[in-house]
Amino acid sequence: MVKALFIIALSLCVYSCTSTPTVDYKELYSKKEHGSKFLEIDGQMIHYRSFGKGRPVLLLHGICDSLHTWRHWKDGLVQSKFQFISIDLPGYGLTGQWNKSYTTQNYIDLINKFLQKLEIENVSIIGNSLGGYMAWNYALKYPNKVNKLVLISPAGYPLDPPFVVHFGQDKFTRWLATTFSNQFIYKKISESVFYDASKLSQYDNDRFYHLSLIPGNAQAYMDTFNVILKLSKQVPNLKELKTPTLLLWGKEDAWIPYEQTSKWKEDVENLKHISYEKVGHVPQLEIPQRSLKDIISYLQTE
């Protein structure tokens, strides 16, 4: 039903869509005063930011998101005596469309090469949603390189993905999504990751939409959605995960069910879990100060 309504909404919006952005959004969201940098890896320019000094911590965002999702944490992170590095994963943000396929292995290899170029041998990783999935997979492959994990509503166990992910497999919706764009639609998708939609700021509402308008990004979204659909059916090997892990989850998460926390507790032996009442899929945006406090406390614990 939701998908059918969305198709109708997309069709009705075709006549009011913007086909070509009149603003250079890549420049707008990478202004130097915000600390944006680019690093070339295998011919791909990777957008990232680094701030603070101390033990390194890598931040990985979720689908259709970008490194800007962590902006509320910046001041608190700088004061915490860690070096935080946030990255736009290929397919999203200002890194944009990839010159490779969006497989788990390619993402893990990219993360490893990125850290090598920054000369980081050991790191803690914070990941939300798809970023959480990549974080724990990286820790499985390189257990000696990861000190701690913080997983925020991570993908992992089989589930029916959010309705928007299904658009990548349908030729009609794929064509609509890559040909036309409408801010009303993006607003509705963005609101769905919050429990309290009033906490969706105008900045984030604009950001989700604007970044989709960067040439190639809409196509990249559809390509990653198809990969996610396949991953969502696989059973993970999380019993093998030995890295100390903090699991954060909003109880009203509409994208990845909170009930999956029970599976994490059963399979991962070195796990600490914190749940949030009346919070959705993105605690870093919905309750930034509380989630940051819990994370810093965990990272600072030996």
N, C-alpha and C positions, 0 to 999 in steps of 0.2 A: 504493500500500500504506500509506504513512504517513498519507495523508488518511483512508483507510478505518478505520485503527486509531484515529485521532483522533475520528472520528464515533462509533465504538463507545464510546470513553472518555467522550465528552461525554454520550452517552445514558445510560451507567451512572452518571454523576455527577449527573444531574438530581435525584434524590431527596435528595441531600445538599447541594444548592446553597443559597446565600443570595440571596434576591431583593431585599431592601432593606437597605442598610448601616445599622448602628446608630451609626456614628461619622461625624462630619462630616470626611471626608477632605480636603475642600478647605481647611478651616481647619487641619487637622493638618499638611498639606504646604506651608502658606504662612505659617508662624509668623513674626512680625516679627523675631525674633532671627536668622532665616536671611536676612533682607534682601529678602523678596518684595515686589514692587510690581505694580500693575496700571495699564495705560494703555489708554484707550478709543480704538479705531480703527474707524470706520464702524459704530458700535453694538456692537462686540465688545470685551470686556474681555480684554486680552492680559496674561498673567502673565509677568513677567521679573525678573531680578536683575542688579545692576550692582555691581562691586567693582574696586578698584584705580584708579590714576591714570596717565594717559599716552595714547598712541595707542590708539584704540578697536579692539576685536576683538569680533566677533559670533559667538556659538556656537549652532549649529543641530543639534538631536538627530535621531535616526532614528524610524522607525515604532514605535508603541506605547511610546515612551520619553517623557522629559520633561527639563527643564533640570537635574534632580537628577543626571543621568548624569555631569555635570562636577564633582561635589562634591569628588572626590579631588584635583582640581587647584587648588582655591581658594587655599590658602596659597602655593603656588608661583607662581600667577598674580599674586597681589597683590604679591609681591616682585619681579616682572619688569618693573615700570614700564610696564605697559599698563593700559588700562581694558577690562575684560572685561564684556560684556553677554550674558547667556544668556536665551533666550526659550522659552516653551512654544508651539510652532507650533499654529495652529488645528487642532482635531481631537484634540488630545492634552493630557495634563497638566491643569493648572488653567485653561488657556485654554478647553479643551473644545470642545464641538460648535459648529460655525461657522454663521453666518447666510448663508454663501455656499457655492457649490460648490467642491470641493477641486481646482481646476485649478492647473496650474503658473503660469499668468498671475496668478491671484488670490493665490497665495502670494508671487510676486515683488512684486506691487503692495503687499501687506501689509508685507513686509520694507522696501520703500522708504518707505512712509508711517511705519512705526515709527522708522526712522532719522531721517527728517525731523522727527518730533516730538521726538526727543532732540537735534536740531540737530547731527547727525553728517553731515558732507559726504563724508568718505573713511573707509573701514573695511577691515580685513582680516577674512576670514570663515573660521571653522572649522566644517566640517559632516561629520556621520557618516551614512552610509547615505542615507536620504531627505533629511536635512539637507544632505548633500554634493551631492545632485542639485539642490536649490534654490540652493545656494551658487554652483555653476558656471553655472547658468542666470541667476542674478542678475548675475554678472560678465559674461556675454555681452551682456546688455541694457544694463548700466551699467558699461562697462569703465573709465570715468574715475573711478568712485566706489570701486573696489575696488583696494586696494594689493597684497594677497597672498591666496592661497587655501591652506587646509590641508584636504585631502579625505581622510577616513578611511573606507575601504571604501565609496566612494560609488556610488550607483546612477547608471547612465549608458547602458551598452550593453545590447542586447537579451539577455534571460535568462529562465529559468523562475523566477519569484519564489518566496520561501520558502513552504512548504506552508500556513502560517497565512493568507497573503494570499489564497489561493484560496477561503477560507470566505465571502468577501463576495459571490461570484457564485452560490453554491448556496443556494436558498431555505431548505432544511432546516437547514443549518449556520448560516446567517445568523440564523434564528429562534432556534436554540439559543444562539448566542453573545450575542444581544441580550436574551434572556429569562432565561437562567441564567448563573451565574458560579461557578467553582470554583477554589480556589487551587492544587490539584494540577495542573490543566491549565496554568495560568499559569506554574507552576514549570517544567514541561517545556518550554514555549515559551522561557522565559527562559534555561534551561540551554543551549538550542540556539545562542545567540549567543556562547557561550564555547567555547573549546577545552577548558579545564580547568574543568569544571562546579563543582568545589569552590570556585572563586573567586567564585561567585555568592553574595554576602553575604545575610544574612537581611533586611537593610534593603532591598536591591534586590528580593529575592523578594517581600517584603510590598508594596513600592512599586508594582511592575508590576501586582499584583493590586488593590490599594486604588484606584489611579487609574482602573482600568477600572470600578469601582463607582460613580464619580461620575455622577449622572444625565446621560444623553445621550452619554457617552463611548463605550460599547460600540457604539451606533449610528454614531457618528462613525468608529470604527475600520473598520466594514464599508464605509462610504461612501468612505473614503480607500483601502481595499484595492481597490475597483473601479477607481478612478482609476489606482492603481499598476499594475494588471493591463494597462491600456491603454498606459501609459507604457513598460512593460517590453518592448513589441514595437517601439518606435520606434527608429530609427537616429539617434544624436545628431550634432550639427554641431560636434564638439569640435575640429576643425581650426581653427576660428575663435577658439578660446580663446587669448588672448595674455597673460592675467594670470599672473604668476609663481606656480607651484603646487607645493606639497609633497603628495605622494601617500603615505599610510601604509596598509599592508595586512597583516593577519594571514594567514599562509600556510594556516591551517586554517579559514578563513572558510567556514562552512556556509550562509550566507545569500546572499552575492554572491561568486562564484568568484574566487579569487586570480588565476587565469589571465587575467582581464580586464585585469590590469596591462599586459600586452603591447600591448593596444589603446590604452591611455592613452599609453604611451611612443611609440607610432607616430604618434599624432594630435596630441599636445600638445607643442609645441616647447620651451616654457619650463617644463620639468617636472623635479623632483627626486623620486626614489622611495626609500622605505625600507620594507623588508619585515621582518616579525617571525615568527620560528620559534615553533611551538607556541602560536599566538595566534589567536583567533577574530575575530568581527565587531565587537567593542567594546573596542579596546585601552585606551580611557580608563577602563574598569572592570577589565580583566584585567591590564594592565601600566601602571597610571596614572603612575608616576614616570618610567619609561623613555620612554613616549610624550610626556609633558609636556616632558621634557628635549629631545627632538628638535624639538618644536614651538617652544619658546622660542628655541632656537638658530637656527631658521630665521627666525622673526619678527624677531629682533634683527640679522640679517644685512642689510646695506643692498643 
